[in-house]
Amino acid sequence: MLSVADIISPDENGGSARAAWEISSALSRMGHRVSVVTRGIRGKASRENIGGIEVFRHFSNPSKLIRMASSVGRDIPADVMIFHQPFTSRWFLRAVRRVPAIAFHYSPWHEEYEIRCDDLGKGFVRRIAGSFLRKMAERAVLKSASAVFVNSRFMRCRLLENHGIESEVLHLGVDTEVFSPAPDGDPRVADVRNSARVPSGGIMIFTLRNLVSRMGLENLIEAFADVAVKFPSARLVIGGDGYLKDKLTALASDRCPADSVTFAGRIPDADLPDYYRASDFFVLPTRMLEGFGLVTVEALSSGVPVLATPVGSNEEILGGLGSEFIFKDASAASIAEGMARFIKSQDYKSPALRNKCREYVLTNFSWSACAKAVEKKLYEITGIK
């Protein structure tokens, strides 16, 4: 089978990048021969075998993409295809006539583009034209597939509104061996807390986001400025990178106590579990378009409580734990109130709560279960028994 993805987690961060790679890896472990076509990355080979998966990188070259698409079933073996993101996938539509496909819809490409244009002050014509072309490309990919998966009821409704396409909800998973609670006295946890300048007995609040406006990080920083006054030992660690980095850094410097906010930048996959483990709790301050929130289940799997805004899929994912983990709304005031209440209760110190978070993920979110659902659907559309 062939997975077609704009980004994969060995190359870049991001929830859809991790999902594309983890689903491919799980299917490979189940005995399927899996190849992946993805975007080229500077310093990465154009063809590479990673853990038994053949990875082809195209470097966004249309002519090379067309040649790759034409070679499906010949140079690139595939009896079925899985489309993960629309840019690369659209070049493979001609192959769909002879190779059946399913598609994942993680988030509306054209809406994300419109938000980016607004953030960066791009012109009206460019915004409208770029949005239209992305929407049409995405629609073509989704309509070409025999089945479409989304990761939440929220995104299923969004897909219907944008494209009139029916889909099936399939929650993503988490590697519970990688994202697991820290052993007592783990020195790596101490190293992370020291790098974030968390004082002895202090509180580390962690978030991991692309630094773009829909993630709500401005509101989180404003909220933390209030929390830091009430709880001087609290520290906020923001992982991730993006075009709002300078703006967010300036806002934190202006509004928050000195050295109370750390921008950790792009956190390597190997180090990410230690950031979760070092945290007292995780915050998801999303303003819009939260399709799943893979970081939510990664934090919970690490035994770390998560507080989130009632946006997109957040209530769907966290609802099984309890309504107390959802802020009243996405405003800075509500985020501040929720964080302060949680810190004051000291629930984040409770081993019972941390075990509850871990057990919730073990019961409900598995890459193996996700891959088995994909496998079942692939057998259905191919007629293979």
N, C-alpha and C positions, 0 to 999 in steps of 0.2 A: 504494500500500500504506500501511497505517496501523500505526505502532509505538506501543504503549501502555506507558508506563514511569512509575514513581513519581518517579524522579529522572533527570536528564540532566546531563552534565558542563558544559554552558554555565551551569548554575544551581548545581550542588553538586559537591563532591568525592566520590570513592568509585569502587571498581572497577566495580560494576554500572552506575553512572551513566555512566562513560566508555564501557563496552561498549555500552550501549543507544544512545548517541549516535554512536559510531564505526561501528557496524554500519549504522545509519540513513544516515550520511553516505556510507559506501562504496557502499551500494545506490543512493543518489542519484547518485553519480558514474558508476555503471554505466548510468545512463539511466532509472531508475525514478522515478516521481513519488511522493515520500515525505512523509507527514504524521506528526506526533508529538503525542500527547496526554500531558501530564505534569502533575505537581503544581504549583500556583501558588507563586510566590516573591515576597515583598514587594519592591516596586520594579520588578518585571518585568511587561511587558504581558501581558494575557490572550490575545492573539494576536500572533504575531510571525513574520516570515520570516527565517530564519537560513541563509545560504548556499544558498538555494533550497529549504529544508525549511520547510514551514508548521508552526509550533509552536502548539498550543492548551494553555493552562494553566487548570486547573479549580479551584484554591484549595480542594481537599478538600470541595467543596460537593456533597452527595449528589444534590440535585435537578438541579444543573447537570450532574453526571456522567451522570445518567439521560438528560437531554436530549441530551447529546453522543453517548451510546451509541445512542440512537434515531435520530440523524441520520447514522449511518455509512452511506455510500453515497449520501447526499443532499447535506448541507452539508459533510460531511467525506468526501472521495472515498476509497474503499477497495475493492479486489477481493480483498485478502488482509489479514490482521492478524498482527502479531508481538507477543506478550505478553512483557514483560521482567520485571515484578515484579507481585506479586499484588494489592496494594491497589487500584490504579486499574483493573487488568485485570478484576477481578471484576464491575465495573459494565457491562462490555461483553459479558458472556456471552450476553445475549439476541441480540446481533448475530451470534453465531457460527452461528446457524441458517441465516443467509443469506450469511455471509462466512466462508470457511475461515480457520483460524488455526494458527500454530505457537507454541510457548512456549519460553522460556529459563528454566532453573532454576539460579540462581547460588548460592543458599544457603537452607537451611530457615528460613523466616520464624519459625515457632513456636519453634524452638530458640534463635534469636538473642533472641527476646523473653524466654524463660525465663532466659537468662544475664543479660539486662539487669535483670529483676526481682530476681534473686539479688544482683546488684551493688548495687542501690539499696534493698534491703530491703523490697520490696513484699510485701504479704500473700499467704498461700497461696491463698486463694480467687481473688484477682485474677490470680495467676500461672497457675493451672490454667484458669480460664475464658478468659483472654486467649490462652493458648497453644492451647486447643481451637478457638476461633473462627478464629484465624489459620491453623491447620493445615487446617481444613475449607475456608476460603476459598482457600487455596493449592491444595488438592486439586481443588476445583471448576474452577479455572482450568486446571490441568495436564490434567485429564481431558477438558476441552472441546476441547483442541488436537488436531489431526491428527498432530502430531509434536512431540517434546520434545527440546531440546538441553541438555546439560550441558557443563561446560568441563573436566572431568577424570574419570578412572576412579573416583577417590574419591567425587565427587559423584554419579556414576551409582549406586554402591552405596548411598549415603545416601538417594537418592531411592527406590530399591527398598525399603529398610527402612522408610521413613516412609510411603510411599503405594502401594507395589506397582506403580509405573509404570515401564515400560521407556523408555529414552532413548538418544540417540546422543551420543557424545563429540565436541565441536567446540572445539578450543583457540581462545582469543582471540588477538588480534594486538597490534601496536604500530606506531605511526607512526614509522618508522625515520628519516625526515627531521627530525622534531621532536626525537626522542630519539636524539641522535647524539653522538659524542665531541666534546670541545671543541677548537677550533683552538688551536695553541700561542700562549700569551700572552694568551688571552682575558681581558679585564679583568672581565667579569661573574663569572667563576670566582673571581678574586681578591676581588671584592666579597662573595661568599657566604662565603668562608673567613674574611674579616675580620669579617663580622657574627657568625660563630660563634666568634670569638676563637681561631682555629687559629693557633698560632705558626708562624713560618717553618720549613719542614721537618717540621711536625707532621702528625698523622694525623687525617683527618676521617672518622668513621663516621656513616653516615646511615641513618635509617629513616623511613618514611612510613606512618602507620597512623591509623585511628580510635582515639581514646584510650578504649578499652573493654577489659574484662579478658581477653577471649578472644585479644586480640592479643599477650599475653605481655610487655607493656612493663615491668611490675614486675620480671620476671626479667631483662630486658635491662639495666635500670638497676642492679640488684644485681650483675650480671655485669660491667658497665662499671666499677663501683666498684673491683672487683679489678683489672681491666685498667689503669685509670688509675694505680694504684699502681706497676705494673710498667713502664708506658709513660707518663710524665708529660706528653708532648706530645700525647697522644691527646685528641680531643674528640668528644663524641656530640651529634648534631643529630637531634631528634625533630620531624618535621613532622606536622601533623594536629591535630584538635580533638575534644573529647568530654567526657563527664561525669566521667572520672577525672583531668582535668587538674590540679586542685588536689592530689589525692592523689599523683600522680606527681611534681609539682613539689616537694612536701614531701619525698618519698622521695629525690629527686635531691639536694636541699639537705642532707639528713641524711647520706646515704651517700657522695656523690661529692665530690671536691675542688671548691673554689669555682671558678665560671666554666668548669667542664669539660663541663657539659651545657647545651645551648641548646634551648628549646622554640620552634620557629619558627611554630607556629600553622598556620592554614589557608594553604597556599602557593598563590597564584594560578597558574592553568595556564600563563600566560606566563613565570613565573619557575621553574617546576618543573624544566625541563630543565637549568638552571644548577645547581640543587642536586645533581642526579645527577652532572653533570660535575665538580663541585667535590669530590666524595667520593672517598676512597681505596677504600672498599668499603661495601656496603649490607648490612644485617642484617634478616632476617625472623624475629622471635622467637615466632611464633604458637603459642598453646597448644591451640587447637581450631578446627574448621570453616574451614580454609583451602581454599576451593573452587577457586581458581586462582592468585591472587597476581599481579594485573596489574602491580603495582609491580616484581615480579621481572623481567619481560621488559623493562619500561621502563628499569630500571637496566642490565641486560645490553646492551640496544641502545645505551646511552650509553657502552659500554665499561667498565662498572663491575662488578667481581666481586660475587657475592651469596653470603652465608652464611645458611643457614636451618635451622630445626628440622625434624625428620622427621615433620611433622604434615600431614595432609590431602594436598593435591596437590604439596607442595614437592618430594618426591623424584621424582615424575613429571615435573615441569617442569625441575628442575635435573639430573636423572640423566644426561642426555646429555653434560653437562660433566664429571662425575666425582663420586665419592662424597666427596671431600675437602671439598666445599662444603656438606655436610650435617652438622650437629651430632649428637652421639651420642644426645641426647634433648632435651627442651624445658626442662630445669632450668637455673637460673642458673649452676650449676657447669659444666655442659656448654657453655653459651654462652660463658662466660668462658674456658674451656680452648680452645675453637675459635677465638675471636677472638685470644687471645694467641699461639696457634700460627701463625695466619695472619700476624699482625704480625711475629712473630719471623722467619718465613721470607722476609719482604719480597716475597712473590709479588705483592702488590697493586701493586708498582712495575713489574712486567713488562709491556712493550708487547705481548709475544707473548700473554700471558694476556688483556689487554684486547681485542686483536684477535680472539682466540678467542671471547670473550663476544659481541662484536658479530656475528661470522660465524654463531654459533649461532642468534641471533635472526633474522638475515636468511634463514637456511635453513628455520627451523621455525615462525615466528610472524608472520603477515601478516593485516591487516584485509581485504585484498583476497581472500585465500584463504578467510577466514572468511565474507565476504559472498557469495562465489561458491557456497559450500556451502549457505548460507541460500537463495540464489536457486534453486539446483537443487531443494531441498526444496519451495519454494513452487510451482515448476512441476509437481512431482510431485503435490502435493495438489490443485491446481486443474485439472490436466489440460491446461494451456496449453502449447503447443509453442513 
